[in-house]
Amino acid sequence: MSHYQVLARKYRPQTFSDVLNQEAIIATLKNAIKHKRLAQAYLFCGSRGTGKTTLARILAKALNCQMLTPECEPCNQCTSCKEITSGHSLDVLEIDGASNRGIDDIRQINETVGYAASSGGYKIYIIDEVHMLTKEAFNALLKTLEEPPPKVKFLFATTEAHKVLPTILSRCQRFNLNRISPELIQNKLRKIAVDQKIEVDDEALRLVATSADGGLRDAESLFDQILAFHNGPISAKTVAAMLGIVENDLFFALDQAGAERNLALAFEISDQVFSQGKDLVHFVESLTEHFRNILVLKLAGKQATYLNLTDEEKKKYEASAKLYSQECCLTILDFLVEAQNQIKFSPSPKVTLEALLLRIIRAQSRIPVDILVKRLADVEQQLKEIPAPSSPASIPMSETPSTNKPLPNIVSTPTSTPNSPLSHPTVETQSPSQPVSIIAPLGTISEDPTPTQADLGIKEKKVKTETQKALATPSSTSVTSKETQVEAIPIQSAKQSRYDTVLQFAAIELEGTIQKKSS
């Protein structure tokens, strides 16, 4: 039984031309080899599965290749290339930075760096995951890295370049590797399927390429897993069941449910996701990608050639884009991004998912803000066009009917008992015999409802009213009753109560003054 080798190792690039989507970096390295302008250290940065360690190995083979091609490609036929490919070369040392991260490991490198290469070429140190080295280990490497011996090269690879000390970065030529596009990954998987004589749908390959998130090694590992799961022809349904991916038809049904106001579908989708054991975070991410595609088609239309969609899927997305407005898509994307963090820590993930789906379905029935603003502007314009009502003709004050009721006539009647001079006077309402007009004093009444000292009858030392002077004559002692009639004055209804209060205080004070003088 032959030893099985996984697809990621079996189809690993062995030349510069096999590396995908790194043309600028490859051209720089080839020109450096061709013109012998090699730096003492190179740092390859990028996400997982983009070819950092692969590029370091290919560069090491090109530097020590005995039959280098005119295109500066390693031949992979000479002894040096074969030893480096198998990992048995004495001149190329590959070190795991996560396991050999201490200062003692770096000191060992410093001790052996002075030995010449056995083949007469370059002595190369490849340190993978270099960001895992300790600060002391980095500092111990500084001197050697800045002034290495001749024919010694350092090749570093890391996914987290920000953790590498700036003093190390300044001594290296840094290359940032690009993510691999889904189209390139899909083409590579197609070649692998043809070489392995496997029947697979294009839609299935697209799902695998999309799930890889820009990493070729991830795509090859997923494809290897699918081959072990299913022996016959591979379809998109098989890939979705294997990877736990929710099919796009479910998302398109959600779009249609929003147009039909079918809120019950939210609970059906939630139950289906939980019963099949789908990853909720991955489901929300797929839903976010779905609405992102709708928004891209909404904004860019047919010019959105960068969407990794088949012709059939693009037609479905164009139909769904007609169901949403631009503002609605942006709103849905906002709370989908928030939901990715909320659903991780939610005590009731199913309820959270149901609420999220209900919110998406209801979003279609909401009136966009721009339409509301336009409607308000139209209403405001219509109100401006309505002519203002003409003001009624002014009516003379004498002809204006008084709607205010006149105050009742207040008559002061002194007490008939002479023995009780301090008894309170009684106020009765009778038909007036000699009305006394008090309109003149109203001209000085303040709009403030609080009675003043004059309103309350508090006398000042130097001021006497005409009423007090008249009462000082002997004829005032024979007065048994006096009546006051308040004529109706056309004043504003809002101030009527204030004037009524002041008039009542004045009438009562006048009555008390008359009684006092009479006694």
MARLUM-844702 format. One record per residue (C-alpha): residue in three letters; x, y, z. Coordinates in steps of 0.25 Angstrom, whole numbers, plus 5000, padded with zeros to 4 digits. Layout:
REM MARLUM-844702
ALAXYZ
...
This chain:
REM MARLUM-844702
MET500050005000
SER500650134996
HIS500750255005
TYR499650355002
GLN500050505001
VAL499050615003
LEU498650704992
ALA499250824999
ARG500650764999
LYS500550684986
TYR500150804978
ARG501050904985
PRO501751004975
GLN503150964972
THR503551084963
PHE503251234963
SER502251214951
ASP501351124959
VAL501151224970
LEU499751294968
ASN499451444969
GLN500851484973
GLU501451544960
ALA502051664966
ILE502851594977
ILE503251484967
ALA503751584957
THR504551654968
LEU505251524973
LYS505551484959
ASN506251614956
ALA507051614969
ILE507551474965
LYS507851514951
HIS508551644954
LYS509151584967
ARG508551694976
LEU508151604987
ALA507851655001
GLN508351585014
ALA506951565019
TYR505551555013
LEU504251555020
PHE502951495014
CYS501651545020
GLY500251505018
SER499051425022
ARG499051275023
GLY499151195010
THR499651305001
GLY501051244999
LYS502051305009
THR502751185012
THR502651134998
LEU503351254992
ALA504451245003
ARG504751104998
ILE504651134983
LEU505651254986
ALA506551164993
LYS506551054982
ALA506751164972
LEU507951224979
ASN508651084980
CYS508151024967
GLN509250964959
MET508450974946
LEU507751104947
THR506851134935
PRO506951264927
GLU505651314934
CYS506351294948
GLU505451174951
PRO506051054959
CYS506150924950
ASN505650834961
GLN506550724955
CYS507950754961
THR508350694974
SER508250824982
CYS506750844977
LYS506350704981
GLU506950714995
ILE506350854997
THR504950794993
SER505050675001
GLY505550755013
HIS506950685015
SER507850795010
LEU509050835019
ASP509150975013
VAL507651005015
LEU507151005030
GLU505651025032
ILE505351065047
ASP504051075053
GLY503951205060
ALA502851155070
SER503651035075
ASN505051105075
ARG504751235080
GLY505751255091
ILE507051325092
ASP507851195093
ASP507251155079
ILE507751285073
ARG509051275080
GLN509251135073
ILE508951205060
ASN509951305062
GLU511051205065
THR510751125052
VAL510551235043
GLY512051255040
TYR512151115034
ALA512251115019
ALA511151035011
SER511550895007
SER511150914992
GLY511851044991
GLY510551124989
TYR509851194999
LYS509551155013
ILE508051195016
TYR507251205029
ILE505751195027
ILE505051235040
ASP503551215039
GLU502551285048
VAL503651385052
HIS502751475060
MET502751365071
LEU504151395075
THR504351465088
LYS504951605089
GLU506251555095
ALA506351455083
PHE506051565073
ASN507151655080
ALA508151545079
LEU507951525064
LEU508151675061
LYS509651675059
THR509651555051
LEU508451605043
GLU509151735040
GLU510551685036
PRO510351535033
PRO511551455027
PRO511651445012
LYS510751345005
VAL509751345017
LYS508351385015
PHE507151395024
LEU505751365019
PHE504651405029
ALA503151365028
THR502051425037
THR500551445037
GLU500651555048
ALA501751655043
HIS501351755054
LYS501851665065
VAL503251675059
LEU504151775065
PRO504451895056
THR505951875057
ILE505751745050
LEU504851805040
SER505851915036
ARG506851805033
CYS505951725024
GLN505351745010
ARG503851725013
PHE502851665003
ASN501351665006
LEU500651544999
ASN499251564993
ARG498051484995
ILE497751384984
SER496451414977
PRO495351314976
GLU495451304961
LEU496951264962
ILE496651164973
GLN495451104965
ASN496351084953
LYS497451014962
LEU496450924968
ARG495950894954
LYS497350844949
ILE497450764962
ALA496050694959
VAL496450664945
ASP497850604949
GLN497050524960
LYS496050484949
ILE494850534958
GLU493550584953
VAL493150714960
ASP492150834957
ASP492650974955
GLU491751014966
ALA492350924975
LEU493750974972
ARG493251114974
LEU492651084988
VAL494051024992
ALA494751144986
THR493851244993
SER494051165007
ALA495551175006
ASP495551325008
GLY496751344999
GLY497651235004
LEU497951124994
ARG498451025004
ASP497051035011
ALA496351014998
GLU497250894995
SER496950835009
LEU495450855008
PHE495450784994
ASP496250675000
GLN495250655011
ILE494050655001
LEU494750544993
ALA494850465005
PHE493350485008
HIS492750454994
ASN493350354984
GLY492350394972
PRO492150524965
ILE492250644974
SER491150744973
ALA490850874980
LYS489850804989
THR490950704994
VAL491950824997
ALA490850895004
ALA490550775013
MET491950745015
LEU492450885019
GLY491150925026
ILE490851035016
VAL489451095015
GLU488951085001
ASN488751214994
ASP487251174991
LEU486951195005
PHE487451345005
PHE486651364992
ALA485351314999
LEU485651405010
ASP485651525000
GLN484351474994
ALA483751465008
GLY484051615011
ALA483251644998
GLU482051565002
ARG482151605017
ASN482251455021
LEU482851465035
ALA482651325038
LEU483751285029
ALA484751345039
PHE484351235049
GLU484451125038
ILE485851165034
SER486351175048
ASP485851035051
GLN486450985039
VAL487851045043
PHE487750995057
SER487250855053
GLN488450835043
GLY489450885053
LYS489950995044
ASP490951095050
LEU490151225054
VAL491351315052
HIS491651255038
PHE490151265035
VAL490051415038
GLU491351435030
SER490751365018
LEU489551455020
THR490351575020
GLU491051535008
HIS489751515001
PHE489251655004
ARG490651705000
ASN490451644986
ILE489051704985
LEU489651844989
VAL490751834979
LEU489751794968
LYS488851914972
LEU490052014971
ALA490951964960
GLY489951884952
LYS490551804940
GLN491851864943
ALA492051784955
THR492951684948
TYR493751654961
LEU492651574967
ASN492951424968
LEU491551384963
THR491051294952
ASP490051344941
GLU488951274948
GLU489251334961
LYS489451474955
LYS488051464950
LYS487451424963
TYR488251534970
GLU487751644960
ALA486351594963
SER486551614978
ALA487151744976
LYS485851804970
LEU485151764984
TYR486051854992
SER486452004992
GLN487852054994
GLU487552105007
CYS486851975011
CYS488151895007
LEU489051985015
THR488151975028
ILE488151825027
LEU489651815025
ASP489851905037
PHE489051815047
LEU489551695041
VAL491051735044
GLU490551765058
ALA489851635059
GLN491151555056
ASN491651605070
GLN490351595077
ILE490051445073
LYS491351395079
PHE491051435093
SER489551425093
PRO488951335104
SER487751305094
PRO488451295080
LYS487151235073
VAL486351355078
THR487351455074
LEU487451385060
GLU485851395059
ALA485851535063
LEU486951565052
LEU486151495041
LEU484851565045
ARG485551695045
ILE486051665031
ILE484651625026
ARG484051755032
ALA485151845026
GLN484551835012
SER483251895017
ARG483852025023
ILE483752155015
PRO485152205012
VAL485652335018
ASP485852405005
ILE484452375001
LEU483952425014
VAL484752555012
LYS484152574998
ARG482752555003
LEU482952655014
ALA483552755004
ASP482352734995
VAL481452765007
GLU482152885011
GLN482152934996
GLN480652914996
LEU480452995009
LYS481253115003
GLU480353114991
ILE479053124999
PRO478653275000
ALA478553335013
PRO477153375018
SER476753515018
SER476653595031
PRO475253625035
ALA474853775035
SER475053845048
ILE473753875056
PRO473754005065
MET473853985079
SER472454045082
GLU471753945072
THR472453825077
PRO471553745085
SER472153715099
THR472253565102
ASN472753595116
LYS471753595126
PRO471753715135
LEU472153695150
PRO470953695159
ASN470553825166
ILE471153825180
VAL470353905190
SER470953935204
THR469953935215
PRO470453975229
THR470053885241
SER468753935248
THR469353895262
PRO470054015268
ASN470653935279
SER471553855269
PRO472353955261
LEU473353845258
SER472353755251
HIS472653715237
PRO471753785226
THR470853705217
VAL470853715202
GLU469553705195
THR469053715181
GLN467953815178
SER467453895167
PRO468354015165
SER467854155169
GLN469054245168
PRO470154175159
VAL471554215162
SER472554195150
ILE473854145153
ILE474454135139
ALA475454245142
PRO476254175152
LEU476354055143
GLY477254135134
THR478354115145
ILE478153965147
SER479353885144
GLU479253755136
ASP479953685148
PRO478853605155
THR479553635169
PRO478753745176
THR479553865180
GLN479453945192
ALA478454035186
ASP477653925181
LEU477553865196
GLY477254005202
ILE478554025209
LYS478654175211
GLU479954245210
LYS480254365219
LYS480254475208
VAL479154425199
LYS477654435200
THR476654395190
GLU475454475186
THR474554375192
GLN475254395206
LYS475054545205
ALA473654535201
LEU473354445213
ALA473954545222
THR472854645221
PRO471654645230
SER470654605220
SER471354465218
THR470854425232
SER469354415227
VAL469754315216
THR469054185219
SER469454105206
LYS470254135193
GLU470254055181
THR471354035171
GLN471053995157
VAL472253945148
GLU472053975134
ALA472453875124
ILE473753905118
PRO474153845105
ILE475453775109
GLN476153645104
SER475553525110
ALA476953475115
LYS477053595124
GLN475653595129
SER475853515141
ARG476953605146
TYR476153725145
ASP474953665152
THR475853625164
VAL476353765165
LEU474953825164
GLN474453735175
PHE475553775184
ALA475353925182
ALA473853905184
ILE474053835197
GLU475053945202
LEU474154055198
GLU472953995206
GLY473853975218
THR474354125217
ILE472854175216
GLN472454095228
LYS473654135237
LYS473354285234
SER471854265236
SER472154205250
